[in-house]
Structure formats: C-alpha cells, structure tokens
C-alpha cells in the first residue's frame, strides 16, 4: 500500500514541498520520493544555513539532486555543512564527489575514518540522519539518502521507512546537536525543557552514556496498556528483554514488528535467537514481508512515542551515535499507530508452534547470532 506524507495539525508553519505551506507541528513521511523532494525544496528555500548529517549519503540518482542543491546554496554564500559517516558512506560518496563539494565551498566532515593508531574507534559510527535548514525546519528519521529509499529509482521493493519534519524550538535544538557533534562534542545534549510535549535527545550524553536506553527502559517499566515497537534490527539487551517480558506478564499488549527481508543476515540471526523466550512469555512478534522494513518507532500506551535513527539493538543503544524525537503529541502518536497497524496487515506473526518447527540449521544460526549480538 502506497502512503503519502501525513500532516499532523498543530499550529506552526512548516514549508516543505514546492508551493506548500502546511499549518503543522509534525509532518510524517513514509515514501522516500516525497521526503527527498521536500528536503530539496527546503534546501532551495534556505536563506543562510543548511546542515546535513547522514549515515549513508550516496552520489546516486537520489543523492545527486540534494548534493547539487547544497553546492548551489554554498556558492550563493550560505553556510553549508555536511557530516557523513566514513563507513556508512564508503564507496557511495566517492572522492570525486567530495572534491566537488569542497570546491563549491561546502564544509564536509567524514566521521571516524580508519586509523591504524585508533582501530577500535572504527566500531563506533555516526548513525544519525538529520537535516536542519536555517535553524527553523528539521528532518529526522530512518531514511538514508540513497536510491534504496526511492520508488522511482528502486522500484516496488524500496525500503519501508519513516521520517518526521518539524520546526520551532525543536528544530533549533536539532541544529544545536549537529553543531556540538561537528565541533567534537558528541555527548552534548539540550537541557530538558518543562514546556511542550516533545524533545530531541541523543542516545548518549555527558551525564548518561545510555540516555536513550534509560528513557526507553523507564517507559517500558510503566507501560499499562500497549507497547508497539517497529525496528529492523531487534537485538535487545537482557534488561530490555526483561522489561518486555514483565510487561507482557502483567497484561500489556507487547507487539514487536520487525523485518523478514534484511540487509544483515547475522543481525536477523541474533534477533531470532530471542524469539522463543519472548513468545513463550506472551510477547507477540511479527515480520513485515513485502519489503525491507527500516523504520524505528516505539509507541507506549497511546500517549508516548519515539521516532528517530536508533534501532532496538546493542549497536544503537550502546555504541553508535543516534538522535531521536520523543513526544507525547497526540496527533503524531495517532498517525504513527495508524502506520503500525497498516504495516501489521502485511506481516506474518511468528507463533510458538511455527518457531519450534524452524529446523536444526536455523537453530545453529540462532547460536551464532546470540554470540555476535553485541557487535552487529
């Protein structure tokens, strides 16, 4: 089922696609072509500054359009900065394209390039996907900038993902997070605000190296009605597995939606290694079948939600750098839940009986996945 970007009515003005001004606080995107068009329009409309972070930034049919817009704005004298992950964008953003960006005046950083002096840091990646224009409009979510997110260029098997656009104070905070990371302070985080119902948080801060995990664990522990989780890489640590099981035992509807098609077989082995334990304790697990599911969403009790770049796994919660929108905004949560239920229609539930019949070889894969779970 094809979905279009959904506007969440709330009151502030966001300008996204050409000729469109939406009275929204949040705008959801589930189709890459619409997201990339909106991002290009926002860059084109910038007046003084554009900052972009992307784990994968590919100089393909999708990325070239945005790269050209960035270079054009830089030549006009705008402050344009691009932060890419050296591993994630390795090969997809060739040296020739990096030279063109710098020649146009774009300031480019590549995070954690390989170093023989510091080989272990190569394991810690910048997994953020964030665009902020003029400190007023921000885009955040699971979409990388590559053809795999585009129906136009990748076809009907494009990745299924989610992204959100927002403005106001949150956009300014997102820009501040980018600037801190750019200046070598990846653990900086905005001060918690009492006003409003949403906040932007990194997964690690100066006061808590597992800030996002702590926030998730606290919400899981207090869930009373439902826990709806969407993640392509489902490799929870022992503490989070315990909270999911405890919630299911006390009658909470715990529903995990992950992907059947994957770009990382070992990560899927690790995920499936925990299916049996969770299913036996009342957790329901579904695998999305039509395409590779890449969205990262968590909804609890219909009044708390998160959408961002972090997967529900060791790498996102303990190792990589991520950024997440946490919100109690009712219209946003309702739309995310609608998307969840729609995707559930295209998914198959993994039952206990089905899981026991998976075969000896698949059981061996489970063992390997469990052993490798902290490194995937």
N, C-alpha and C positions, 0 to 999 in steps of 0.2 A: 504494500500500500504506500503510495507516494504522499508525503506530508509536506506542507509549506511552512514557512516561518510563522510562528504564532505570536501575536501581540498580547501582552499581559497589561490590561488597563490599570493605570495607577496615577498618572498626573504629570510627570515631567516630560520634556520633549527630547526625543532622540531622532536624529536624521540618519537614515540607513540607506535604503535603495534610492536610486536616482529619482528625484522629484517627489520623494515621500517624506513627510514629517509625521511621526507617529506619537500620539499622546500616551507614552508608555513609560514604565519604570524598567521593565524587563521585556526582552523580545527573544523568543526561543527559535533556534534553527535546528532542523533535523535533516536538511538537504544541503550538501556542500555547495552546489552551484549557487544557491540563493545566498548562502553565507559569504562566499568569496566575492560575489557581486556587491554585497552590502559593504564588505571590508574595502573593496576597491573604491567604491563611491565615497566612503568616509575618508580614506586617504586623499582622494582627489579634492575633497572639500576642506582639507586641513588648512589652517592659516599660519601656524607657527611651529608645530612639533608633532612628530609621529614616532612612537616606539613600538617595536615588534619583537616578541620572543617566541620561538617555535622550535620544538624538538626536531621535527623534520621540516625543512624548507627546501623544496625541490625546484630546480630550474626547469620544470616541465611545462605542459600546456596551462596548468593552473598557476603555478608559482611565477612564471614569466610575466603574467599580467600584473600581479602585485609588485614584483620587482621593478617593472617599468614605471609603475606609479610612484614607488618610493624614490627611484632615481630622478624622476621628473620633479618631484617636490624638493628634493635635495638641491637640484640645480637652481631652483627658484629661491634658495636661501633658507629653507626650513631646516630645523634641527631634526635629522632623521637618524635613528639608531636601530640597529638590528642585532639581536643576540640569538645565536643558534647553538645547538649542541653539536660538538665536534664529531661525536659518534653517530648521533641520530641523523645528521645531515651529511655524513661522509659519503661521497660519491654522488649524492643528489644535488649538491651545490658545488659544482666544480670550481677549480681555481680561476678559470676564465671569468666566471660569473662574479666571483668575489672581487676580482680586479676591476670589473666594470662598476660594481657597487662603490668601491672605494674611489675610483676615478670620478664618479659623479658626486663625491662628497659625502656619501653615506658612511656613517661610523659603524663598523662591523666588529663584533667580538665572537669568537668561537670558544665555547666553554669546554674546559678540561681536554685540551689536545693531548695526545700521547706524549709522555715524558719518561725517559729512562730513569731520571732522578726521582720521580714520584709515580711509579707504576700503579700503586693501589688507588690513587685518586681517579683513575680511568673508570673505576667501577661506579663512581658517583656521578650521575648525569643530571643535566638540566632538562626536566621533562615538561616544562611549562609551555602553554600555548596562550599567548596574551598579546592583544593589540590595543593600544591606547592612543587616541587622537586628540590633540590639544588639551589633554587632561580632562576632557568632557565626555567622551564616548569610549567605552571599553568593550572588547570582545574576549570571552573566556570560555574554555571548554575542552572537549576531546579532539576536535578536528585539527589534524596537522595540515600543512599546506602542501598538498601533493595530489596527483590525479586520482589516487585511490578514494578520495572523498567526493569525486565528481561523477554524476550520472552521465553527463555529456561526454566525458573523455574515458571513463572506466566502464560505463555501461550499467546494466541492472544489478551487477554483483558489487557495486560500490559499497564501501564500508558504511554501516549504520552507526551514526554518531549524534552527539548533541552539543550545542554551543549556546551561550546566552550573551546578549548585548544589553548594556546598562549605562547609565550616566550618573551625573551628580557627584556626591561625596564619594561614593564607591569607586567611580572612575578615577577620581583624584588619588584615592588610596592605592588603586591598582598601579597608577603611574609611579607613585612613591615606592612601591615594592620593586618595580622594574629598576628605578634609579638606584636603590640601595644595592640590588644584585649587581647592576652594572659597575658600581664603584667598589665591588668586592666585599659587600656586607650581606651575604645570602641569608643570614639568620635574623635580619631586621624584620620587625612586624609592626603594623599600625597599632596604636593604643586602642584597647577595647572601648567601644562607644556605648553609652546607655540609650541614646536615641536611635530610632529606626528599628527595623526588623531584620536587617541583613548586614553581613560583614564579609570582608575579604581576608582570608588567612593563608599564610604559607604552611607547609607541613612541619616546619621546624622554626624555632625562634630562639632568642638568647636565653629566655627563661625556661624553655621546654624544647628539647630536641625531638620530641614526638608529639608536637602540639596537636596536629590533626588527628592522630590516633587517639589521644586522650579525649578530644571532643567527641569523636565517634563512640568510643567506649562508654562515655558518660551517657550519651543519648540511648545507646542500646540497653544500658542497665535500667533506664527509667521508662522504656517503651511499655505501653499498656495495651495497645490495640494491634498495631501492624508495623512490620519492618520490611520495606521493599528495597531491594538492592539490585543495581544494574552495574555490572563490571565485566570486562573482557578477560581479566586475569584475576581469578578468585583463589588467592592463596593466603588466607587469614592466619595470623599467628595464634598461639594457644589461647591467649587471653581473649581475643575477639571471637574465636570459635566457642569458647566457654560462654560468653555473653549471648551469642546467637542461640545456643542450646538452652540456656537458662530461660531466655525469653520464650522460646517455643514451649518449654515445660510449664510455664505459668499461663499459657493460653494465648500468647501473642501470635498472630499470623506472620510467620517469618518466611519470606519468599525471595529466593535468590534467582536472578535472571542473568545467565552468562551466555557464552557463545559456543556453538557447535563447530563452526568454521573458525580456524585460528591461524595466526601468522607465527605462533610459537608453540610447537608441539610439546616441548618439555614443560612449559608453563601450564598447559592443559593437563598433562600427566599429574603435575603437582596438585592442581585443583581437584581432579577426580579422585586423588588419593584420600580426600576428606569427605567425599560424598556419603559413603556408607555410614560413618559416625553421625553425620548431621541428619541424614534421612531417618535413621533409627530413633533419633530424639525429636522428631516432629518438624524439622526444617524442610521446607519444600524447595526443590531445585529444578529449574527449567533451563533448557538450552535453546537459544534462538537459532533457527535453522536457515532462513533464506540467504543471509549474508553474514559477513564478519561483523559482530557487534562490538563496537569500540567505545560506547558511551560510558560515562562514570557518574552515576546518580545514586543517592541514598535518600529515602523518604521514611520518616518515622511518625506514626500516629496522625498523619494528615496535617501536622502543624509545624514540622521541622524538615528541612531538606537541604541537600548539598548537591552542587554540580561543579565540576572542575576538571583538573587534569590527573588527579590521583586515582590509581586503581586500588582495589581492596587486596593488596598483597604486600609482602615484605619490602620489595624494592621501593614502592611509592611511599610507604609509611615510615620506613627506617633509613633509606639510603638516598634516593633521588631527591631533587628539589621540585616541589609542586606548588600549585596555587589553587585555592578552592573558594567558591562562593557558598556561604552558609546563610540560610534565610528562613524566616517564618512568614514570608509573604504569601498570603492565601492563594491569590490567583496564580502565582508562579508554581506553587506546590500542586495545585489542582491540575495545571496543564502537564506538569511532569508526571503526575499519576496517570492521567489520561494516556500519555505516550507509553507508559509502562504497561498499562492494560492492553493497549493496541498491540504492542510487541508480544505480549503473552499469547495472543491469538495465533502468532506464527511460531510458537515454541512448543517443545515437547517436554513433558515432565519426566524426570528421572525417578522412577519408583524403586522401592526396595527390591522387589522381585526382579525387575529388569536389571538392576545393578548387580545382583548376585549371579546373573547369567552372562556377564560380560566376557568371561573366558580367562584362561590361565595367562595368556600373553599380555592381555590388558592389565592383569593384576601385577605382572612384572613391571610394566610401565609405571604403575602407581608407586611401586617401591622406589624406582629411580626418581620420580617426581618428588616424592617426600624427602629424599636425601638432598636434592638440589634446590629445595623450595626457597632457601634464603638468598640464592644467587641468581634467580631467574628474572 
